[in-house]
Amino acid sequence: MSPSVTVRVPAKVNVQLAVGGVRPDGFHDLANVFLAVGLYDEVTVTPAGELRVTCSGPDAAQVPLDASNLAARAALALAARHGREANVHIHIDKDIPVAGGMAGGSADGAGALLACDALWGTGASREELLGICAELGSDVPFSLAGGAALGRGRGEILAPLPVGGTFHWVFAVADGGLSTPAVYAECDRLREVSGQGSSVTDVPEPEPSPALLDALRTGDAAALAAAVTNDLQPAAVSLRPSLTATLDAGTGAGALAALVSGSGPTTAFLVRDEEEGTKVADALRASGTCRSVRVAAGAVAGATVR
């Protein structure tokens, strides 16, 4: 058995998040176009007398270290399937914003799963790992897969998408987080208030945008900017009105497109190139509308053993 295994796993941005009506089970069907970007958590697993989780890096104090952590749940799930104890120390070196709509917790779950598989030599197939990921959460399979993909169902049923170039992004990290269930509930409420209704019979089946998929395939940043959408953005802004000022600051600085990342509150700005990204990042820092600013590009690979 190796002394330790480290896995690097990326953040994501949703370039399209189309949300269907609320299902009888409380979930929503999605057409969720994921793009993995180069902000990373590193998850290291080491044999130990019992399962424990530690964390370092920005916002580490906000990360739960008990059995609710997706990394711990991933280790327990894989161990149960292979008839062993999950006696590992999981250390998360965190660089993905916490509770920011960039799948940081999901990344840690995928990273711990792949690391434990390598550490224990369980030899799990890709299909088995993706199946465990889907049980852990809607975004976890994509954290394992990376690249670009269309997520169906709750987002866990993935179809890889071709990407024809590199897309440059600036991310503005807000103070505090937003609860994903609260954002979906607010989305339902806003739909009810508007008179549309919020059930699966009221809301059209979500579908990916052909123009957006074509822009990804051709690597056309301007075309992608014209097509990005997030059905959760009105709900996130309703719960956190200050996001409007951040979005305005980024577009005012020349970003091609601005949107809330996933359920927020991180905001994402698509820019033409690295130079333009530096300009937009500087403007966002100077605006006083966000806590910190990060620059990254994608698509990048998913969870990878270092």
N, C-alpha and C positions, 0 to 999 in steps of 0.2 A: 504494500500500500504506500502510495506517495505521501510525503510529509504534509503537503498542502497542494491545492489546485486553485488557481486564480482565473476567473472569467471576466472579460470586459464586455459590457452590454450597453447599447446606445439608448438615447432618448428618442422620442418620436414627435412629429408634428402631424396633425390631421389636415391634409390639404382639401379634403371634402369630408364633411360629417353630416350626412343626410339621416334624419331621425324619423322613424315611423311613429305610429300611434302606440300608446301604452297597451301591452298585451295583458291577457288575463293573469299571467304570472308576475306582472309588475315590470317586466323588462320591455325594451323597445327594439324592434328590428332596425338594423342600421345598413346603410351603404357608407362604409368608413374607409376612406383612402388614406392609408398610412404612408409616411415617408420617414425612414430612420435617419437621424442627423448626428453629427459628430460631437455630442456631449455624452460623457460616459460615466457610469458607475463601475467600480471593480469589486467583485465579490470573491472573497477567498475563504475556502473551507479547509479546516484542519481537524484531524481526529481528536476527540476529546472524551472526557468521562460522561458528559451529558450534553444535550443540545443547548447552546447559548448563542446569542446574537449581540454583536457590538457594532458600533458605527462611528465613523470619523468624517470630517469634511464639513462644508457649509451646510447649515441647517440640521446637523446631525442630531441636535437635541430634540427635533420634532419627529424623529423616526422611532416608532414603537420597537421595543427590544424583546417583547414577549411573543407568545405563540400566535398573535394576530399578524405579525410581520409575514409578508408573503414569502420571504426567503425561508423562514422557519417552516411555514406551511408546505413549501416545495420539498424541503428535506424530509419532512414527515411523510408526505405523500409517496415519494419515491421509495423511502425505506419500507413503508407498509406494503407496497407492491412486491418488494423483493425479500420480505421476511427478515428484516434486520432492524436494529435500533438506529435511530437518527442521532448518534452520538458524535456530533461535530460542533466545532466552534465556527460560526459564520461571521466573518467580518466584512462590513460594507464600507468601502471607501467612496463616499457619496459626492458626486459633482453635478448630478441632474437635480434641478430644483424640486423641492419637496412640495407635494400637494399642488402642483402647478399645471396640471393638464398635459404633462409631457411623459407620463407613464413611468415615473421613477420607481414607484413601488413595484409595478409590474416587471420592470427591468431587473430588479433585485430578485424577484421570484424566478424569472427565467435564468438568471445568472447562477443562483444557488442550485437550481435543478441540474443544469449542465455540469456545474462543478462537482456536485455530489455523485452524479453518474460517472464522471471521470475518476474521482477519488476512490469510489467503491468498486469500479470495474463492473458495474451492473450490465453494461452492454445494451442499454435500452435503445430501441429503434427510434428513428426520428418521429415516426407516427405515435409511438408511446409517449415520447416527451411532449409532443404537441397536444396530445390528449390530456395529459396531466396539466399542462399549461391552461387549457380551456376550462378545466375544473377549477383552477385557481382564480381566474378572472378573465374578463373579456379582452383586455389588452395584452395579456401575458404571452399568448402564442406569437404575436407579432414581435415582441421583444426578443424572442428566441430566433425568429426567422430573419428580421431585418430587411434591408433593401426597400422595396415599395410593394404594397399589396392592397388588394381590396378585401375588406373584412365584411362578411355577411353575418346573418343571425344577430347575435349581440356584439359582433365584431370579431368573434373567435374563429369563424370559418373563413380561411384565407385562400386567396388566389393571387399568386405573385404577379406583379406588373412590370413591364419593361420600362427602363428609364434611360433616356438618350443623352443625358448630360448631367452636370453638377448644378444644383440649385443652392443659392446662398441665402442665408437667413440671419436675422437679428432677433433675439428674444429678450423681451423686457419682463423681468421677474417682479411681481407685485408683493407687497407686504401681506403676509398671511396666506392661507389657502382658501379653496372653495370645496365644499363637499360635493362630490359627483352626484350622489343621490339627490341632494338638495337642488342642484342645477337641473337635473331631469324633471324633478317635481315642479320647479318653476317654469320650465318649458311647457309642461302639461297645463299648468295654471294659466299661462299667457295664451295658450291656444283656446282654452275654455273661455277666457275673458273676451277674446276676439270674435267669438261666435263660431269658430271653426270646429270646435270639439277636439278631444285629445285621444280618443280610442282608435284602435286599428280600423274600425269602420269609418272613422272621420278623416283620417290622414292618409294620403296616397302612399303606396308602397315605395320605400326609398330606393332610388336608382343612382348609379354613378353617372357623372356627367361625361358624355362622349368627348366633348371639347377638352375637358380636364385630362382625361386619359390620353388623348392625343398629344396634349402639351407635355405630359410626362415622357411619353414615348419619344418625342422629337427633341426634348431638352429645351423647349422654348419658354423662357422665364416670363416674357411678356404675356404669352398666351395662357400660361398657368395662372398668372396674376389676375387675368380677366375671368377665370373660372373658379377660383377658390371660394368655398362657402362653408359655413358652420351653422347648422340649425340651432345649436345650443348657445350661440353668441348672444342673442337677445336676452336669454335667461341669465347668462353670466353677467351681462351688463346691468340687468335689472337688480341683481343681488349685490353687485359691486359697481355702482355708477361711475366711480373714479376711473374705471378702465377706458371710458370714452376719451378722457384727456390723454391717456397714453397712446391710444390708437391714433388720435389726431396728431400727436407729436411725431409719431413715426411717419405718417403719410406726408405731413408737412415738411419733413426732412428729405423726402424724395423716395420713400419706399414704393415699390411697384404695387404692393398689396399689404393689407393689414388685417389680421383676424385674431380672435381669441383661440388659443391652442386647446383643443379638446373642450373639457368642461372648465378650463381656466384655473386660476386667473392670469397665468402667463399669457402674454400677447406675442404674436409672431409676425415678423415683417419680412416679406420676400423682397430681395434686392437684386440688382442686375449683376453685380460681381463683388469680389472681395473689397475693392476700393470703395465702392458705394456702401458696402456694409459698414466699413469703418466710419464713414460720414454719418450714417443713420444712427449707429451706436453712440457716437459722440453726442449727437443732438438729443438722443433719449436720456443719456446720463445728465446732460445739462438741463433737461426739462423739469426735473424734480418730480416726475409723475410715476416713478418706479423705484424699486429698491436696488436692483442691479441689472446689468445688461450683459448678455452673452452672444457670441457670434459663432455660427456653425454652418456646415454645409452637408448636403446629402444628395443621393442616397449613400448609406454606408452599410456594412455587413451587420448582421445581428450578433447574438451572444457568441463569443469566441474564446476558447481556452487560450490563455497567454502562454 
